[in-house]
Amino acid sequence: MNLKNILTIVGISATTTLISVFGYTKIVQNRYASVQEPGKIPANYAGFFGNNNSPLANVDFTAAATSATPAVVHIKTKTKEKRIANTQKQVNPFGDMFGGGMFDDFFNGPKVIPEQRASGSGVIISEDGLIVTNNHVVDGADEINITLPNKKSYKGTVVGTDPSSDIAVVKIEAKGLPYLVYGNSDDAKLGQWVLAIGYPLNLDVTVTAGIVSAKSRSININTRQSATPVESFIQTDAAVNPGNSGGALINTNGELIGINSAIASPTGSYAGYSYAIPVNIVKKVVNDIVKFGTVQRAFVGISYPMEGISEEEKAKQGIKDVDGVYVMETPVGGAANAAGIKKGDVVTKINGVTVTTGPEMVEQVSRYKPGDKITITYTRDGKENTVSVVLKNKGGNTDVVKNESILDQLGADLQNVDKKIASANDIAGGVLVKKIKEGLLKATKMQDGFVITSVNDVEIKTVDDLKAALTSAKGNTVRLLGIYPGFQGTYAYPLSLAGE
């Protein structure tokens, strides 16, 4: 083979190789159409590169932790033992042998729930001893003890509570206390460092770190204590355990941006996520409780799907892909109905603030009180509309809601049952409902003259017992049990504490 033939073969081989490489490259590019182009930056990274955005750049938690920990307190509560009426009578096995009711009290006497103790955390928000914590930390407690990080202890008294948002305000008699400065929870960003401070697992004051992992989260936990829950949690991965409830969530400037309230866990202990009430909601609730004794909660009067609107419903209603809150209903008499908003509309903004989910809308509305005028932006038939809405209270008006006791809400004349009536009807005591007026009891169909002997099986002997049982009752509905003097048998009435 001469040199010319060799060069020809080499040339053909090289050409074939180049064609093969070029062809393979084209095939790969066509197959993987999402291959990123070198040097091209997506819009979501605008302003990111070149701004020293290292996640660990200049992060130091010591100053924030040192400033905040003196203002986070340990709350210990005690609930006295309760006697529960035994509604399921048992046969006395010694009745035939000894006769009479010698052992009836042993087998059919009231049961006793032993004294209970619990603990949580709280945040001092004023130098004269106002403390914010969770409602579920102090709910039903007979005694509240507050211990500061310097080991000084005080007796705490409840100023007011709001089960809907799970917030309570407690007061101690002290002056010159350290307190936390409010931050702005609207400024919290995904990925931002945060610190959780509290007293988990009965330990001394403890600081944990994490990031904001989500905002405007609703986990339906407040439905356990309110028929009108307000949930728009800041979700973090800072370690939070039982005992952290009511403690502080702060940013790296040491500012309070949330009150730790719940954890997501299959075991009841920390398993990755915790939830804090945004401080912008906390401020409104605390201010109302201090000023009015109860929260002045505003309602916009919109029903919306808890899980968002399905694709099927979108197709049925002809709704395009618009982020917002789908309106299922606007009850007559409500604020939204009066403003002309109706079923099928999609709310996109509250006072100019974009809302894409129900919890985001609830969070924005929760910052206002009845009588406040806000703007609501919504879409209908592809067109954007903005209307002014005057918010209302639950009663459908703009009046200031008074802080009525639970007994006032019952709407009845009550008194301790006469000893003769109690003896004649074989009861240890009870509360006589003399006259039913306008209030919660009217909806139960209870009649005048009824004697309440237990609430959720907790024995009731006096009006004070009734007040304590209703105040500490869990859930929105309780069971009243009692008798009509002179008539046989016991009667039960379900009572909705939410007034439904």
TORFI-653294 format. One line per 10 residues: number of its first residue (from 1); their letters; for each residue y, x, z of C-alpha. Coordinates in steps of 0.05 Angstrom, whole numbers. Layout:
<sites>
NUM	A	Y/X/Z | ...
</sites>
This chain:
<sites>
1	MNLKNILTIV	0/0/0 | 66/31/-21 | 131/31/18 | 160/-25/-23 | 104/-73/-5 | 109/-54/69 | 184/-68/70 | 172/-135/35 | 121/-156/88 | 168/-135/145
11	GISATTTLIS	225/-174/114 | 183/-237/105 | 159/-231/177 | 229/-223/205 | 255/-281/165 | 197/-326/187 | 210/-307/259 | 284/-324/255 | 270/-391/222 | 218/-407/276
21	VFGYTKIVQN	265/-390/333 | 322/-430/302 | 277/-490/288 | 248/-490/359 | 318/-487/389 | 339/-549/348 | 276/-586/369 | 288/-571/443 | 361/-593/438 | 340/-658/405
31	RYASVQEPGK	285/-670/456 | 329/-655/517 | 394/-688/498 | 422/-682/569 | 425/-606/568 | 493/-586/598 | 543/-550/555 | 566/-484/584 | 638/-485/607 | 644/-561/606
41	IPANYAGFFG	662/-593/673 | 649/-667/687 | 707/-711/710 | 678/-719/780 | 687/-644/793 | 761/-646/775 | 800/-602/823 | 737/-576/857 | 725/-506/829 | 774/-452/848
51	NNNSPLANVD	798/-487/911 | 755/-449/962 | 709/-508/973 | 654/-471/1009 | 625/-520/1060 | 628/-467/1114 | 697/-441/1098 | 740/-437/1161 | 698/-489/1199 | 702/-481/1274
61	FTAAATSATP	681/-536/1322 | 701/-503/1387 | 774/-525/1390 | 757/-598/1374 | 699/-600/1424 | 739/-567/1479 | 797/-616/1469 | 755/-679/1465 | 699/-671/1517 | 745/-680/1579
71	AVVHIKTKTK	761/-751/1554 | 690/-775/1543 | 659/-807/1605 | 590/-826/1631 | 582/-901/1644 | 527/-923/1691 | 513/-997/1702 | 473/-1038/1751 | 448/-1109/1742 | 425/-1144/1805
81	EKRIANTQKQ	356/-1175/1810 | 350/-1246/1783 | 306/-1303/1804 | 274/-1338/1745 | 251/-1410/1750 | 176/-1416/1740 | 171/-1472/1689 | 96/-1466/1679 | 63/-1495/1740 | -2/-1464/1763
91	VNPFGDMFGG	-58/-1498/1801 | -62/-1478/1874 | -136/-1459/1883 | -130/-1468/1959 | -100/-1538/1955 | -166/-1574/1969 | -186/-1526/2024 | -122/-1527/2064 | -87/-1589/2037 | -12/-1598/2028
101	GMFDDFFNGP	29/-1544/1994 | 15/-1485/2039 | 7/-1437/1980 | 49/-1474/1927 | 108/-1427/1935 | 62/-1367/1923 | 34/-1395/1858 | 94/-1435/1832 | 154/-1402/1865 | 209/-1369/1824
111	KVIPEQRASG	195/-1302/1791 | 241/-1243/1803 | 269/-1196/1751 | 280/-1130/1788 | 347/-1094/1791 | 362/-1058/1726 | 402/-995/1714 | 427/-967/1649 | 476/-916/1623 | 520/-902/1563
121	SGVIISEDGL	584/-867/1545 | 658/-885/1539 | 723/-856/1513 | 788/-852/1553 | 845/-877/1509 | 903/-877/1558 | 925/-833/1616 | 924/-892/1664 | 849/-905/1655 | 835/-951/1596
131	IVTNNHVVDG	766/-936/1568 | 734/-962/1505 | 659/-968/1500 | 606/-1014/1468 | 599/-1085/1491 | 524/-1075/1497 | 535/-1019/1547 | 569/-1063/1599 | 544/-1132/1578 | 517/-1170/1639
141	ADEINITLPN	529/-1112/1687 | 544/-1130/1759 | 569/-1059/1775 | 601/-1006/1731 | 608/-934/1752 | 649/-885/1711 | 639/-810/1719 | 686/-760/1686 | 663/-692/1661 | 696/-662/1723
151	KKSYKGTVVG	646/-703/1764 | 699/-750/1793 | 672/-821/1797 | 708/-888/1795 | 690/-962/1797 | 702/-994/1730 | 724/-1065/1715 | 717/-1100/1648 | 784/-1118/1617 | 753/-1154/1559
161	TDPSSDIAVV	697/-1153/1508 | 685/-1169/1435 | 611/-1179/1418 | 628/-1188/1344 | 648/-1115/1336 | 609/-1091/1398 | 672/-1065/1432 | 690/-1070/1506 | 750/-1045/1545 | 739/-1020/1616
171	KIEAKGLPYL	793/-999/1666 | 791/-948/1723 | 846/-938/1774 | 871/-868/1759 | 932/-832/1732 | 945/-770/1690 | 877/-772/1655 | 860/-735/1592 | 851/-781/1532 | 832/-778/1459
181	VYGNSDDAKL	883/-785/1404 | 869/-837/1351 | 854/-811/1281 | 851/-851/1217 | 780/-872/1198 | 804/-889/1127 | 814/-815/1116 | 741/-799/1132 | 706/-771/1070 | 633/-765/1050
191	GQWVLAIGYP	608/-696/1069 | 663/-686/1121 | 643/-651/1186 | 643/-696/1248 | 623/-687/1321 | 589/-738/1365 | 604/-733/1440 | 569/-771/1495 | 516/-772/1549 | 449/-780/1514
201	LNLDVTVTAG	384/-787/1553 | 422/-783/1620 | 443/-711/1604 | 512/-684/1619 | 566/-688/1566 | 535/-666/1499 | 565/-648/1432 | 527/-653/1366 | 551/-640/1295 | 537/-673/1228
211	IVSAKSRSIN	571/-700/1167 | 596/-768/1144 | 537/-791/1103 | 562/-861/1084 | 619/-910/1098 | 624/-985/1105 | 551/-992/1125 | 524/-1058/1151 | 457/-1058/1187 | 460/-1129/1216
221	INTRQSATPV	453/-1104/1287 | 513/-1142/1315 | 480/-1208/1297 | 440/-1200/1362 | 503/-1213/1402 | 549/-1252/1357 | 548/-1307/1304 | 608/-1274/1270 | 589/-1200/1267 | 638/-1148/1243
231	ESFIQTDAAV	602/-1087/1214 | 630/-1032/1171 | 600/-971/1204 | 612/-897/1190 | 543/-869/1180 | 531/-797/1201 | 473/-750/1211 | 500/-723/1277 | 444/-729/1330 | 455/-792/1372
241	NPGNSGGALI	406/-817/1424 | 402/-872/1476 | 461/-860/1523 | 508/-839/1467 | 529/-912/1457 | 603/-920/1468 | 616/-845/1459 | 664/-811/1412 | 658/-792/1339 | 713/-742/1324
251	NTNGELIGIN	736/-700/1265 | 747/-625/1267 | 819/-637/1289 | 793/-669/1353 | 818/-738/1333 | 777/-801/1349 | 753/-833/1284 | 697/-877/1312 | 657/-904/1371 | 583/-888/1366
261	SAIASPTGSY	545/-953/1369 | 475/-951/1339 | 420/-909/1310 | 370/-921/1253 | 303/-904/1282 | 231/-929/1283 | 223/-901/1353 | 288/-918/1387 | 310/-845/1389 | 346/-802/1338
271	AGYSYAIPVN	311/-800/1271 | 366/-779/1223 | 423/-829/1221 | 473/-857/1270 | 529/-908/1263 | 600/-910/1290 | 652/-966/1291 | 713/-941/1252 | 772/-927/1298 | 818/-970/1255
281	IVKKVVNDIV	776/-1030/1275 | 773/-1005/1347 | 848/-1000/1353 | 859/-1073/1331 | 805/-1099/1379 | 831/-1058/1438 | 903/-1078/1427 | 885/-1152/1423 | 842/-1149/1486 | 898/-1114/1525
291	KFGTVQRAFV	953/-1160/1500 | 917/-1228/1494 | 854/-1219/1535 | 811/-1234/1474 | 809/-1214/1401 | 854/-1251/1352 | 803/-1251/1295 | 827/-1271/1226 | 782/-1305/1175 | 793/-1306/1100
301	GISYPMEGIS	744/-1363/1090 | 697/-1334/1039 | 620/-1337/1038 | 588/-1279/1001 | 516/-1255/989 | 496/-1204/1042 | 456/-1162/992 | 506/-1168/935 | 499/-1209/873 | 435/-1204/832
311	EEEKAKQGIK	433/-1189/757 | 405/-1258/746 | 464/-1290/781 | 512/-1247/741 | 481/-1270/676 | 481/-1343/699 | 554/-1341/719 | 574/-1298/660 | 601/-1243/705 | 613/-1176/674
321	DVDGVYVMET	601/-1110/711 | 660/-1114/759 | 655/-1081/826 | 675/-1130/880 | 653/-1186/927 | 623/-1247/894 | 649/-1312/923 | 593/-1361/938 | 636/-1413/973 | 706/-1425/1000
331	PVGGAANAAG	702/-1480/1053 | 756/-1533/1051 | 809/-1517/1104 | 797/-1442/1098 | 850/-1392/1078 | 818/-1373/1012 | 808/-1445/991 | 880/-1461/1005 | 901/-1403/960 | 859/-1429/902
341	IKKGDVVTKI	801/-1380/905 | 735/-1413/887 | 661/-1402/876 | 646/-1351/822 | 708/-1309/833 | 700/-1235/848 | 746/-1206/901 | 765/-1135/884 | 824/-1118/930 | 851/-1137/998
351	NGVTVTTGPE	925/-1120/1005 | 918/-1071/948 | 857/-1035/979 | 796/-1036/933 | 735/-1070/962 | 667/-1068/929 | 622/-1097/983 | 624/-1151/1036 | 628/-1101/1094 | 688/-1067/1062
361	MVEQVSRYKP	723/-1134/1055 | 707/-1153/1128 | 733/-1085/1151 | 800/-1096/1117 | 808/-1168/1141 | 789/-1148/1212 | 853/-1108/1218 | 896/-1171/1215 | 907/-1231/1260 | 913/-1305/1245
371	GDKITITYTR	980/-1321/1213 | 985/-1255/1177 | 998/-1260/1102 | 957/-1214/1057 | 945/-1209/982 | 876/-1219/952 | 861/-1194/882 | 803/-1226/846 | 775/-1234/776 | 759/-1300/742
381	DGKENTVSVV	734/-1307/670 | 750/-1234/659 | 822/-1241/681 | 851/-1208/743 | 892/-1251/791 | 929/-1236/856 | 948/-1290/907 | 979/-1291/975 | 934/-1316/1031 | 954/-1336/1102
391	LKNKGGNTDV	895/-1317/1147 | 869/-1368/1198 | 828/-1366/1262 | 759/-1395/1270 | 789/-1463/1287 | 824/-1466/1219 | 895/-1454/1243 | 941/-1397/1260 | 948/-1409/1335 | 937/-1353/1386
401	VKNESILDQL	866/-1358/1413 | 865/-1363/1488 | 818/-1324/1532 | 777/-1382/1561 | 721/-1368/1609 | 652/-1390/1588 | 655/-1448/1636 | 721/-1472/1605 | 687/-1470/1537 | 632/-1516/1562
411	GADLQNVDKK	683/-1572/1568 | 657/-1608/1629 | 671/-1623/1702 | 621/-1581/1741 | 603/-1576/1815 | 548/-1551/1859 | 495/-1605/1868 | 495/-1641/1936 | 442/-1616/1985 | 416/-1687/1994
421	IASANDIAGG	407/-1696/1919 | 374/-1628/1915 | 326/-1644/1971 | 309/-1713/1945 | 292/-1684/1876 | 254/-1624/1903 | 301/-1571/1874 | 331/-1510/1908 | 400/-1525/1880 | 436/-1533/1814
431	VLVKKIKEGL	500/-1550/1778 | 518/-1624/1769 | 551/-1641/1703 | 597/-1696/1727 | 636/-1710/1663 | 627/-1682/1593 | 691/-1674/1553 | 709/-1635/1490 | 671/-1570/1488 | 604/-1536/1476
441	LKATKMQDGF	563/-1584/1519 | 584/-1644/1477 | 542/-1620/1419 | 479/-1617/1461 | 474/-1693/1470 | 469/-1681/1545 | 490/-1741/1588 | 536/-1744/1648 | 499/-1734/1714 | 452/-1680/1689
451	VITSVNDVEI	435/-1624/1738 | 427/-1555/1708 | 373/-1516/1745 | 361/-1457/1698 | 390/-1420/1639 | 338/-1384/1596 | 292/-1391/1656 | 342/-1357/1703 | 347/-1400/1765 | 414/-1434/1776
461	KTVDDLKAAL	436/-1457/1845 | 512/-1455/1840 | 569/-1457/1790 | 576/-1381/1800 | 503/-1372/1781 | 515/-1413/1718 | 575/-1372/1698 | 538/-1306/1709 | 477/-1330/1670 | 518/-1354/1610
471	TSAKGNTVRL	561/-1291/1610 | 502/-1245/1609 | 459/-1286/1561 | 433/-1249/1501 | 439/-1281/1433 | 480/-1340/1408 | 436/-1396/1436 | 411/-1409/1507 | 364/-1460/1537 | 389/-1504/1592
481	LGIYPGFQGT	336/-1536/1636 | 347/-1588/1689 | 337/-1659/1714 | 370/-1727/1718 | 368/-1745/1792 | 323/-1805/1804 | 284/-1796/1740 | 218/-1760/1732 | 209/-1698/1690 | 253/-1640/1667
491	YAYPLSLAGE	296/-1639/1606 | 315/-1580/1561 | 378/-1573/1518 | 393/-1516/1470 | 465/-1494/1476 | 500/-1455/1421 | 549/-1407/1453 | 580/-1396/1384 | 600/-1469/1381 | 558/-1485/1321
</sites>
